[in-house]
Amino acid sequence: MDHLPIFLDLKDKKTLVTGGGMTAARRTERALECGAKVFLFADELGTELETLANHPDFTHLRRPPDDEDMIDAVVAWGGSEDGDDQHLLELARRHKILVNIADVIEDCDFITPSIVDRDPLIVAISTGGASPILARTIRARLEVLLPATYGDLVRFVGRFRDKAMGKLKTGSERLRFWETVSTGPVTELFLAGDEAGATKQFESELEAAVTGATRPRLGEVYLVGAGPGDPDLLTFRALRLMQLADVVVHDRLIGESIMSLVRRDADRIYVGKMPKQHVVPQEEISQMLVRLAKEGKRVLRLKGGDPFIFGRGGEEIEALAAERIPFQVVPGITAASGCSTYAGIPLTHRDHAQACVFTTAHGRDGMLDVDWEVLLRPNQTVAIYMGLSNIQHLCKGFITRGADPDLPVAVIDKGTRADQQVVIATVSTLCEKMKDEQLEGPAMIVIGTVVNLRQKLSWYKTKSGIMHANYDSSDAREWLPEQS
């Protein structure tokens, strides 16, 4: 290890910076955020520094630094645009002040790292100056993993630190207790926005730790929407809970690319459903979630799309609420939005559709039951979930009830995934075109003139190198090879 990572207290400390450009601005801004008294030496201030000029702890000096400026200074940053900071380096060395000269490793007493700021939680990443861009890339990945509320969590837990340290006398007791807090219900309640519940749980956990009492642990259920298929569409919160769960209950819409992001040692329970073939009845799934939580497990109920849009998530959390099982719900990108976007079809458009209706082709008894009057209204898009097996009934229903036979239709199979396929037709020609297709589902059906926009707006490239764009709309499916 070439550098010792430390966090330096600069509050009210004298800090020197040279230069008037972007490099100096970044150093100055970071120092001011830490409460430092910044003295910047530059003939002129660049645009980035002008925004800091009125800060009460910022002083601009239109001259080079001298020996007197070094008095009481803690650190010095050289950020001159011309790279000429030899004078500052000599002064800092003479006065034994820590100095950093931008992009000159041999002239640096310390490295300025890339920072993930969740104040008071700070994560610093450094490559020892060898590859600042790589450090920035790693920082970006950590930004994804650390929710913005982690800083608030640290402050929340910090309020109880002295109380816990006073009651827990040995190091091992403290270690076990803080591990329980950081990985258990206290943290999850707080991150879910329930500060009162987190406080109550903290007090309960602390009392148990002090008395040595063993209490049956009640688990929790995370109802998470995994989106339509592309793992890049997962939310930050979904990914965090996927890494936390002890057991995952998932359906057939969850692909392996998403399942690979679940904690590796989590138990996996498949409850997938096929059209007209329900492997596990919904009531049994709901009771399974209750049972697993009562066993003290953190249960991830992972559902395709959004759990509250034709995902029966409401039914599952009704069962949890009835049994007083703690739960969280994480929205996902619903299939209508994700699939239409990846197919290059906007659901609304000023010239085509001022409304969008979501409906499903499956009712409680498995039969199609839709409000045709609502679906046939002009200037709207109709997005139909789970309609692949009922396409003939749907097309007939539209036509017999007065829809324009030339109304465009898109069937998006495996939307957002690498093997996505799209069939374009009209309500009068779709059934015939579908005879030659081998679509397996899940599929999304989009009906409306917005489908015509796909000729201009297709952008998604499948794993076979096919860009769905610039196609002849008379074809059932276009196959446009990737251009070299």
N, C-alpha and C positions, 0 to 999 in steps of 0.2 A: 504494500500500500504506500504510494508515493506522497499522499496528502492526508492529514488528519482532519476528518470532518468535524467541524465545530459550529455552533450557532452563537454569533457574537452580538452582545447587547450594545446597540448604537444609540439608544434613546438619550437625547440631549448631549450626544458626543459630537465633537468636531470631526467632520469628514471632508476631505478635499477631492475635487474632481477637475480634470482639465479637458478642454474640448467643448465645441458648441454644436456638435451634430448628434446623430442617432445613438452612437455608442455612449457618449456622455449622458444623453438623456435617459437611457435605460438604467445606467448606474445611479444617476441622481434620483430618479423616480423611486427606485427600490430603496435607497437610503432614506428618503423622506418618509416612505411607508413605515420604516422602522423607527421613526422619530428622531433621526439624526439632524444635526445642524450642518447643512451642506454649504460649502464655499466653492463656487465654480469659477474657474479662470478661463476666460475666452474673450476674444475681441468682439465677437457677435454671437447672438443666440440663434440657433436654428429654429425651425417651426416647432419641432417637438419640445424644445426647452421653453419656448415662449409661453406655453400653457402652464408651466411651473413657476414662471417669473414672480407671480404674486404670492407664492406660498410663504408664510411667515418664517419658516426655517431655511429659506433659500436666499443666498447672497451671491450676486453676480459681480465679479471683479474683472475689469477690462485690462488685465496685465498678467504677466507670468507670476507664479508663486515665488515667495522668497523665504529666507530662514525664519522670519518672524511668524509667517503663516503656519509654520510647522509646530509652533508651541501649542501643546495640549491636543494636537490632532491624533486620532486613533488609527485611521486608515486613509489611504490615498489611492485614487483610481486615475490612471492615465488613459484618456480616451480621445486624444487629439486626432482630428481627421487626417492630418498630414503624417501621423505616426511619429512625430518628433516629441517624445516625452522623456528624453534623456535628462533634461534639467530637473524634472519632478523626481525621477528615479534617484539622482544624486542627492537631492535634498532629503528624500525619505530615508535613504541609506544612512546619511550622516546623522539624522535625528532618530534613527531606529524606529521608524514608523512602518507598519505593514503596508506594502504597496502592490498594486496589480496594474501592469501595463498591458493594455488590450492586445491580444494576438502575439505576444512575445513571452512564451512560457518561461524562458530562462530569467526573465526580469520580474517574475511574479512570486511574491511570498505566499499568496493564497489564490485559489481559483474561485471565480464567481460562478456558482452552479445554476443549472436550470431548476426552477422551483415550481412545485405544486402547492398552491396557497389555499389552505383551508383553516386560516387563522382561528385558534392558536396552533392547529396542526399544520406543520410544515414538512414537506418532503423535498429534499435537495438531491439532484442527480448531477454527477460530474464524471467526465471521462479523463480528468487530469489535463484538460486542454487539448487532448489528442483529436477529439471529434465532437465539437459543440453541437453539430447538426444531429448526430446520433443521440446525444443527451436530450435534445429537444424532442426527438421522435419518441424516446422512452417516456418523457414527461407527458406527451400527448396521450400515450396509452394509459398511464397512471391516472390522468384526469378522468378517463372513462370509468375506472374502477373505484374512485373515491367520490361518493356523492357530495354535493356542496354542503349538505347538512352535517357532515362529519365535524366541521369546526364547531358548530353549535353543540354537537354531542360531547365533544371534549370539554367545552365550558360547563355543560350540564353535569357531567361526571365530576369535574373539578370542584364543584360546589360541595360535594360530599366527601372529598378526599380526606380532610382532617378528621371528620367524624369516623370514617372507616378505619383510618390509621390509628385512632385512639382506642378503638374497641378491639381491633385485631392485633395481638401482641407479637406474634412470630412472623418471620418472613414467609414461611410456607403457607400459613393461614391467609396472609395478604395476597400471595400469588394466586392461590386457588380462587379466592373471592373475586379478584379483578378479572381473572380469566372467565369466570362465570358471568360477570357483568358484561364483558366485551363481546361474548359470543352467544349470550342468551337473550331472554325476553326483555330485559331492561333496554338494551341497545335497539332491538327491533321495535319496541313500543315507541321509543323516542323518535326513531327515524320515520315511523309511520305517522308522526304528528301528535301522539298521545303523551304529552309531557306529564300530565297528572298520573296517568297509568304507569308510566316509567318510574316516577318518584315513589309511588306506592310499592311497585315491584322491587325497587332498590332497597327500600326499608325492610321488606320481607326477606330479601336475599341476605341482607346484612344481619338481621336477627337470627336467621338460620345458621349463618356462619359463626356467630358468636356463641350460640347455645349448642352447636353441634347437632341440631335437630335434622333429621332426614325427612324431607317432604316429597310426596309423589309429585313429579314434575308434569304439568299439563303442557302438552305440545301446542303447536300452532300450524295453521294451514295458510299457504301462500297460493292464491288463485291467480295465476299468471297467464296473460295472453302472449303467445309466442309469435304472433304475426302470421302472415300467409305462407312463409317458407324460407325466405332469405334471412340467414342469421344476422346479417348486418342491420336488419330492421328491428332487432330487439332493443328495448329500452335499457338504460343503465341500471335501473332498479330491478328489472327482470333478471339481468345477468348476475347482479349481486345475490339475489335470493336463490337463483339456480345453483350458485356455489355454496350456499349455506344449508340447503335441505338435507335431511337424513334419508328421505325416501321420495321418489317422484312417481306420480300417477299420471300417465300420459295417454293420449289417443293417437289414432292412426295418422292424423294430419301433421304430426311432429316428425320431421325428417331427421336423419342421422346427423346432419351437419349442426342441427340445434341440440340434439341429445348429447353430442360430444362436448357441449359446454356445461353440462350438468356436472356437479361434483362427482368425481370418478368413483368414490366408494359409496355413493348413495344407492340404496336399493331401488329397483325399477319395477313398476307394476304396469302392465299394458292393459288398457281397458278400451281399446279401439273399437270403433263402430263402422260397419259398412252399410251402404244403403240396403234396407230391408233385412239386415243381419246384425243385430245388436249383440255383441259378444257378452257384455256385462250390462244388465239393466241399469238405468239411471239411478233408481232408488238404491241399488246395491253400491253404486259408486259413491253416492252421498254418505251412506252409512259407513263405508270403508274409510272415508276421510275422517269421520267422527271417531271411529275405533282407533285409527293410527295416531291421531292427536291425543286421545286419552291414554295411549301407551307412552306419551311423553316425547313423541317424535315431531320434528319439523317436517311438515309434509308439503311438497311442491305439487300442486295440481296444475299441470302444464297443458294448456289448450291452444289449438290453432286459432289464428285470428285474434279477435277480442272476445273475452269470456262473457261479456254482457250483450253481444250482438249475435243472436242465434247460436250461442254457445252453451246455453243452459246453466250458466254460472250462477244466475239468481237462485235457481232451485238448489244448487249445492250449498250456497252460503245460508240459505234459509235453514237447512238442516244443521249447519254449524251454529247458527245463532240460537236455535232452539235448545241446543246442548251447551250453550255458553262456551263454545270453543273459540279462542282468539283467532282471527283471520285477517289477512290483508288481500286486497284486490289490485292487481297491476294491469292497467289497460294495455292492449296490443293494437297494432295496426290491423284493422279489419280487412277481410278479403276483398270487399268491394273497392276500397281505396287502394290497397297494395296491388292487386291484380290489374285493375284498370290502368294504374299509373305505369306499371311495367309493360303494359300492352300499348302504351301511347294514347290512351283514351281518357281525357278529362271527364269527370262525372258531371261537372257543371261548366257552362260556357255562356258568355253573354249573348252569343248569336244562336245558340242551340237549346240550352236547357237552363232554366232558372230554378229548378228544383230537382231533387233526386230522391227516389223511393227505394228503400231496402225491403225486400220481401223474401220469403223462403218457400220452396216448393214442397215442403214437408210439414204437415201438421202433427198434432199429438198422436193421431191414429195412422200416420204415414201417408195419408191421402192429400192431394193438392187442394188447398182451400185458400183462394186469394180473392181480394176485392177488385174485380175487373174494372169497375167504374173509376177507382183510384188509379189503377195502372194505365188506363187509356187516356189520361189527361194530356193535353198538348204541352209542348215546351218543357218536357222533363225527361230525365233518364230513369230507367228502371233497372235496378241491380238485383238479380235473383240468385240466392244461395241454394245450394244442394238441388239444382234443377236438371242435372245431366240425364237422369233416368226418366224425366218427365218432359223432355224437350218437345215431343210430338204433341202432347196435351197442351203445352204452353203456346206453341205456334198456332194450333187450331183455335185455342181460346182467343188469342189476339185477333185473328182474321174474322172469325164468326161474330165477334163483337164490334167489328167496324174499324179495326186498325188498318192503316195503309199497308198493303201487301209488300211494298218496297221499303218499309221501315227497317233500317239497318240493325243487325244483331251481331254481337261478338261472343264467342264461347272461348273462354281463357282457361286452358287446362294447365294445372300445376303452376299457376301464376307466381311470379317472382323467383322461381327456381331455375336451375341451369337447363332443365329439360322442358321449359315452358313451351306450349304450343297454342296458337291462336287460329280459330276458324272464323272467317268473316262471311256473312251472308245477309239475307233479308228474312223476315218472318215467313215469307212464302217459299223460300228456297232452302232454308236451313236444314229441314228434316232430310231432304234429298242429299245435300252435301255431307251430312253427318254419317250417311251410310258407308262412306269410304274412309271414315276417320277411325282411328284406334285410340280414343281418349279414355284414360283410366280414372281421371279425377284425382284430387278434388278439382271441380270446375266452377267457374263464375260466369254467369250469363249477363251481358250488358245489352240493353235494348234502348235505342234512341239515335237521333242524328249525330250525336257526339262521336259515334263509332266512325263516321266518315273522316274525322280529324286524324285518325290513325295514319292515313296516307302521308301526312306531313310530320307527325309528332312521334313516330316510333323511334325508340332509342336503345332499347335493351337488347343485348347480344347474348344468345344462348351458348351453351358449352360447345356446340358444333360449329360455332363461328358464324351463326346466322343472325343478321341484323334485320329485324322486321321493319323495313321501311321501303318507300318508293315502289309499292306493289300495285298490281292490277286488281282492283276491288272485285272484279268478276271471278277471281280465283278463290277457291275455298281456303287455301293457305298459301302464303308466299314463302319462297325459299331463296333468299338473296345472299349469294356467297360473299364472304368477307373480301374486301378489296386488298390487294397486296400493295 
